[in-house]
Amino acid sequence: MAEAFRSEFTQRVDRKARLSIPAAFRKVIEANDPDYPMAKRARFVMVYGGDNRAYLECYTMAGMRRLEKRIAKMPLGDRRRVYLSRNIIRMSIEVEIDEEGRIVLPQKARDKIGLSGPALDEGAELVFAGDLQTFQIWNRADYELDDARHAEVAQDLLPDGADMLSLLPEDDEEED
């Protein structure tokens, strides 16, 4: 994978639920949409399913196709397949980026991250968080709470003075 979703960006959503996609993320989305630029507008898939998630998980078109193939290989009727189909396939929306680099957040996506009436009117802030092959969109307050929880987890994972890179498995590949 040549391009990846990295970093975090805070963006304000307007009263019409329009939200700018960070330029670095748009580049990855465009590179992984097989129909772009012929289709004129790059697309990605926004998943609002997932019972324990306080965020929207966003996949490139190519990434979602890979995920769909993995789900399709599972036996019909398998409880795991049913759960994944419900939360990833059914509870997702294909979203187009307009010529100004924005999307309109669908209502179900707004509901998932608690973006309603007053928050929308006041121009709520959302966080885009890169996670290599996907990115997440969070309500800023929820993102900050989750970030604080992860700081506590780090204390359990790392002995005093240890570097976070010590958590990585050994690399079998040669470096570039």
C-alpha positions as CSV (number, residue, x, y, z in Angstrom):
1,M,0.0,0.0,0.0
2,A,1.7,3.2,-1.2
3,E,-0.6,5.6,0.4
4,A,-1.9,5.5,4.0
5,F,-4.1,7.5,6.3
6,R,-1.8,9.2,8.8
7,S,-2.2,11.9,11.4
8,E,-5.2,13.6,12.9
9,F,-7.1,16.6,11.8
10,T,-9.8,18.6,13.5
11,Q,-12.5,20.0,11.1
12,R,-15.6,22.0,11.8
13,V,-18.9,20.8,10.4
14,D,-21.4,23.5,9.2
15,R,-25.2,23.8,9.8
16,K,-25.9,21.9,6.6
17,A,-23.7,19.0,7.9
18,R,-21.0,19.7,5.3
19,L,-17.5,18.7,6.3
20,S,-14.2,19.2,4.6
21,I,-12.1,16.1,4.1
22,P,-8.4,16.8,4.9
23,A,-6.4,17.1,1.7
24,A,-4.0,14.3,2.8
25,F,-6.9,12.0,3.2
26,R,-8.5,13.0,-0.1
27,K,-5.3,12.0,-1.9
28,V,-5.5,8.5,-0.4
29,I,-9.2,8.2,-1.2
30,E,-8.7,9.3,-4.8
31,A,-5.8,6.9,-5.3
32,N,-7.9,4.0,-4.0
33,D,-11.1,4.7,-6.0
34,P,-10.8,2.6,-9.2
35,D,-13.5,4.8,-10.9
36,Y,-11.8,8.1,-10.2
37,P,-11.1,10.4,-12.1
38,M,-13.5,9.0,-14.7
39,A,-16.4,9.3,-12.3
40,K,-15.4,13.0,-11.6
41,R,-15.9,12.6,-7.8
42,A,-13.9,10.4,-5.5
43,R,-15.9,8.1,-3.2
44,F,-15.3,6.2,0.0
45,V,-17.5,4.1,2.3
46,M,-18.5,5.3,5.7
47,V,-19.5,2.6,8.2
48,Y,-21.8,3.7,11.0
49,G,-22.4,0.2,12.4
50,G,-20.5,-1.4,15.2
51,D,-22.2,-1.5,18.5
52,N,-19.2,-0.6,20.6
53,R,-17.8,2.2,18.4
54,A,-18.2,5.9,19.1
55,Y,-16.9,6.8,15.7
56,L,-17.4,6.4,12.0
57,E,-15.0,4.0,10.3
58,C,-14.2,5.0,6.7
59,Y,-12.8,2.8,4.0
60,T,-11.5,3.5,0.5
61,M,-13.5,1.9,-2.3
62,A,-10.6,-0.6,-2.8
63,G,-10.4,-1.3,0.9
64,M,-14.1,-1.9,1.2
65,R,-14.0,-4.3,-1.8
66,R,-11.3,-6.3,-0.1
67,L,-13.3,-6.4,3.2
68,E,-16.5,-7.4,1.3
69,K,-14.6,-10.3,-0.3
70,R,-13.5,-11.6,3.0
71,I,-17.0,-11.5,4.4
72,A,-18.4,-13.2,1.3
73,K,-16.0,-16.1,1.8
74,M,-17.6,-16.9,5.2
75,P,-20.3,-19.5,5.3
76,L,-23.9,-18.3,4.9
77,G,-25.7,-18.2,8.2
78,D,-22.5,-18.1,10.2
79,R,-23.2,-15.9,13.2
80,R,-20.0,-13.9,12.6
81,R,-20.9,-13.4,9.0
82,V,-24.4,-12.2,9.9
83,Y,-22.9,-9.8,12.5
84,L,-20.3,-8.4,10.1
85,S,-22.8,-8.1,7.3
86,R,-25.2,-6.2,9.5
87,N,-22.6,-3.8,10.9
88,I,-20.3,-3.3,8.0
89,I,-22.3,-3.9,4.8
90,R,-25.9,-2.8,5.8
91,M,-24.9,0.0,8.1
92,S,-22.6,1.8,5.7
93,I,-23.0,4.5,3.1
94,E,-21.0,5.3,0.0
95,V,-20.1,9.0,0.2
96,E,-18.9,11.3,-2.6
97,I,-16.5,14.2,-2.2
98,D,-17.7,17.3,-3.9
99,E,-15.5,19.7,-6.0
100,E,-14.7,21.7,-2.9
101,G,-13.3,18.7,-1.0
102,R,-16.4,18.3,1.2
103,I,-19.0,15.7,2.0
104,V,-22.4,16.0,3.6
105,L,-22.5,13.8,6.7
106,P,-25.5,11.5,6.3
107,Q,-28.1,11.6,9.1
108,K,-27.3,8.0,10.3
109,A,-23.7,9.0,10.5
110,R,-24.5,12.1,12.5
111,D,-26.7,10.1,14.8
112,K,-23.8,7.6,15.4
113,I,-21.4,10.3,16.6
114,G,-24.0,12.4,18.5
115,L,-24.1,15.3,16.1
116,S,-27.6,16.7,16.2
117,G,-29.5,20.0,16.4
118,P,-27.6,22.4,18.8
119,A,-24.2,20.8,18.1
120,L,-24.7,21.2,14.4
121,D,-26.0,24.8,14.7
122,E,-22.9,25.7,16.8
123,G,-20.5,24.2,14.2
124,A,-19.2,21.2,16.1
125,E,-15.7,20.0,15.7
126,L,-14.9,16.5,14.4
127,V,-11.6,14.7,14.4
128,F,-10.3,12.7,11.5
129,A,-7.9,10.1,12.8
130,G,-5.8,8.1,10.4
131,D,-5.3,4.4,10.9
132,L,-3.2,3.4,7.9
133,Q,-5.8,1.6,5.7
134,T,-8.9,3.3,7.2
135,F,-9.7,6.6,9.0
136,Q,-12.1,7.4,11.7
137,I,-14.4,10.4,12.2
138,W,-15.1,11.2,15.8
139,N,-17.0,13.8,17.8
140,R,-14.1,15.8,19.3
141,A,-15.2,15.3,22.9
142,D,-15.4,11.5,22.4
143,Y,-12.0,11.5,20.7
144,E,-10.4,13.3,23.6
145,L,-11.9,10.8,26.1
146,D,-10.7,7.9,24.0
147,D,-7.2,9.4,23.8
148,A,-7.1,9.8,27.6
149,R,-8.1,6.1,28.0
150,H,-5.3,5.1,25.6
151,A,-2.7,7.0,27.6
152,E,-3.7,4.8,30.6
153,V,-3.3,1.7,28.5
154,A,0.2,2.8,27.5
155,Q,1.3,2.8,31.1
156,D,0.3,-0.9,31.3
157,L,2.0,-1.9,28.0
158,L,5.3,-0.1,28.5
159,P,7.7,-0.6,31.4
160,D,9.2,2.7,32.7
161,G,11.5,4.2,30.1
162,A,10.7,1.7,27.3
163,D,10.2,3.0,23.8
164,M,6.9,2.4,22.1
165,L,8.7,0.7,19.1
166,S,9.6,-2.1,21.5
167,L,6.0,-3.3,21.1
168,L,6.5,-4.1,17.4
169,P,7.2,-7.7,16.3
170,E,10.6,-8.4,14.7
171,D,10.7,-7.2,11.1
172,D,11.4,-10.1,8.6
173,E,11.6,-7.7,5.6
174,E,14.6,-5.7,4.5
175,E,14.3,-2.0,4.9
176,D,13.9,0.2,1.8
